[in-house]
Amino acid sequence: MDPPKLLGKVAVVTGGAGGIGRAICKKLAKEGASIAIVDIDKEGMDRTLEDLSTAYDNVHCAVEADISRSEDVENAFKIVTSRLGTCTILVNNAGTEGVPELLGDLEETHIDIVLNINLKGAILMSNEFVKRLKSCRQGDTGNETRGCLVNMSSMAGKIGSTHGSVYSASKAGLMGLTKSLALEFPYSRIRCNAILPGAIDTSMLTRLGQTIPILKSITGLIPQQRIGTADEVANACLYLVTDSSSYVNGAMIEVAGGYAS
């Protein structure tokens, strides 16, 4: 039996209260990582934390935080460090689809909510993550990787989406953030990659399917003729934060069944 791939690692997962985030927490914990769930949904975080504590022996924690606020982000990392140790894995998974509207019908408050959570929050989390890893790298030699960062983008960020211009823009922004941090590897020594899920069986897809007609028949547009699962996205995330992907940096990994490939 192979040893756990992430034994002794500390991973912060935003949006871990449910859906893809919860699946990622379980997947990384199964491989030995201690998980810090960062979310604004305390009830959902508690359920994830209970699942982890029941199934795995490693220590985990949950931190309630609004990642669009810099003070919350800084405090979250302080709590994680004090409880679990230095975080070397960050998964920026938190996101919201906002209100599905066409351009011309958008309200500024709805725009702000989507951009603040999906993009600004990821930037703030990444900034604090990089800053903390840089501060503890004294004495390092060579060009080895110090940490791994995964941004949860979307196929919508690649091809756009009707009724989802702000969401698509925020996810495209994450792709740009990923490419930029990958280029900064000589300074940070952090590998950064993005995952672009397509249609995944989550509560978000269910909600969107009620208001966007094309999503009701989305499987007809997917070569594999089915909806993906949160666990399949988590598998991609696990690959990107282990040594199996040691020379993968700045990649956009599509988990979409061939959709729009």
N, C-alpha and C positions, 0 to 999 in steps of 0.2 A: 504494500500500500504506500503510495506516494505521500510524503509529508505535506502539511498545509502550506500553501504558497505564500500566505501573508502572515505567518506566525510572528507575533511581536510588533506588528504594524498597527498604527492608529489611523483610522479613516474617518473623515468628516463627510457626511452625506446630507445635503440640504434637501428639503422636500421629502424626507424619509417617513412621513406619517402615513403614507399609503401608496398604492399604485406601483409605478416603476421604482420609485424611491425605496419603498419597503422591500421590493424584490432584490434591489441592489444591496441593501443592508444585510439581508439574509445570506446572499451569495458571498459577500466579502467576509462575513462572520464565520461562515462555514469553512472558509479557508484560513481561519485563525486570527483575523483582524479584530481589534477592539473598535467598536463603532460608536461614533458620536452623531446622534440624529439632531439636526438643527432644523426647526420648523416653527411655524406660528400656531399650528394645530396641536395643542397639548393632548387632547384626547386621542388623536391618531398616533402621536408619538408614543404615548403610553402603551398603546396596543402593540406597536412595533417593538418597543423595548421589552414588553412581556414575552413576545414571540422569541426574541433573541435570547433573553435570560433563561427561558425554558429549554431551548434547543441547544445552546452552546455555553461552554464553561467560561469563556473569556469575558472580561469586564466591559460593560457598555454604559453609555449615559445618554440622556436626552436634554437638550438645551432649547428653551423657548426663546425665539428671537425673530425680529423683523429684519431680514437681511438687507432691506433697502435703507437701513439706518446704520451709519458707520459706527456709532457707539454700541449698538447691539452686536454688530459683527466683532468688534474688538473684544467686547465682554465675553462673547461666545467662545472665542479662541482661548481666552484666559481660563475659562471654566474647563474647557476640554483639556488644556495642558495640565491644569492642577489635578484633574481626576484620572486622566489616561496617559499623559505624557505628550511628547512632541508629535504633532500630526504630520505625516509625510504623504498622505493621500487625501485629495479633495475631489469630491464629486458635486459639481454645481448642477443639481437636478431640479431644484425648486422652480416652479413655473405656473403660469395661469394663462388660460386662453382668452380671458376677458369677456367682453360682450360681443358676440358675433354680429358685426354690422358692416355694411358697405361704406366705403369712403363717401363722405358727404352727410353721413348720419352719425358720425362719431362725436362723442363728448370728450372734452379735455380730461375730465377725471378718469374716464375709462382708459384713455391713452396712457396717462400717468401710471395707473395701476399695473398695466402690462409691462411697460418699459422699466418701472422701478423694480419689479420682482424678477422678471426674466433676464434683464440685461444689467441694470445698475447693481442689483443684488449680486450677480455673478462677478461683476468687476470688483465690488467691494470685498467679497469673500476671497477672490483670487489675490487681490492686493495684500490683504492681511496674511494670507497663506505664504506668499512669496517673501514678504517682509520677515516673517518669523523664521522661515527656513534659511534665509540669508544670514540672519543674526546668529545662527548656531552652526555655521559652516567653517568656523576658524579651524585651521589645522588640516583641512581637507587638501588632498593632492589629486592630480589627474583630472579627468573629465567625467567622472562617474555621475550618475543621476542621483540627485538628492531627494526628489519627490515626483509624484505623478498627479496630474490634474486632468479631470475629464469634464467637459462641458456637454450638457444635454441640449443639443440643438434640435433640429427637426427637418424632415423633408420639406416642410413648408418654408423653411429658411432658404432652401435651394431653389425651389420652383414657384414659390408664392402660393397663396390660397385665397379663394373668394370668401368674402365675409371675414377675412382674417388678416388684413393688411398690417395691422400693428403687431400682431403675434408673429407674422412672417418676418417683419422687419427686426423684431427683437431676436429671433432665432438666427437670422442672417448676421446680426451683430455678434452673436456668440461664435459664429464661424470666423469672423474677422479677429475676435479676441483670441481664439485658439491659434490661428496662424501667427499672430503677433507674439504671443508668449512662446511659441515654438521657436521663433527666430531669436528670442532673448535667452535661449538655453545657455550660451557662453557666460551669461551674467548670473542666471538663477540656477542653472543645472536642474531645471524642472521640465520633464516631458509633459507636453500638453496636447491632448487630442479631443476630438468631438465625436459624439454619437448622433446620428440623424435617424430617429425612429420614423417609420411610416405609420400606417394604421395599426395601433396596438390596442388590445382589449383592456381598456381602462375606463374609469368613470368619466374622464374627459371626452373620450370618443363617444360614449353614450350620450352625454349632454349635447355635443356638437351635432350628432346624428338627428337630434330632434328639431334642429333649426336649419341645417344645411342639407338639402335634399340629396345631393350627389353622394354624401357619405353613407346613405342607406344602401347604395349599390356599389360601394367602393371595392368589394372583392373582385368584381368584374374587371377592374383596372389593374389588378395585381397579378403578375405572372404566376405566382404560387397559389393563387385563387383562395386565399384565406387571410384572416386577420392574425397579426403576430401576438405574442404574449409578453408580459412584463419580464418573465424569466429569460426570454430570448434576448431582451435588451440588457438584462443583468449579466448574461454570459459575455456579451461584448465588453461591458464595463470591466468585468474581472480580467479579461485578456489585457486590457489597456493599462491596468494598474499592477501587473505582475511582470516578472523578467521575461516572460514569453514574448513581450512586445518591446524589448529593450532598445530596438533601433527604429521604433515607430514614434514619430514626433510630427505634429502638425497635420495628422490624418483626419479625414472625415469618414467615419465608418457608418455606412448606411445599413440599417436594420429594417428593411422595408419590403422584403419578398420580391425584389426586382422592380418595384414600382418606380417609374420615371428614371430608370437607369440609362 
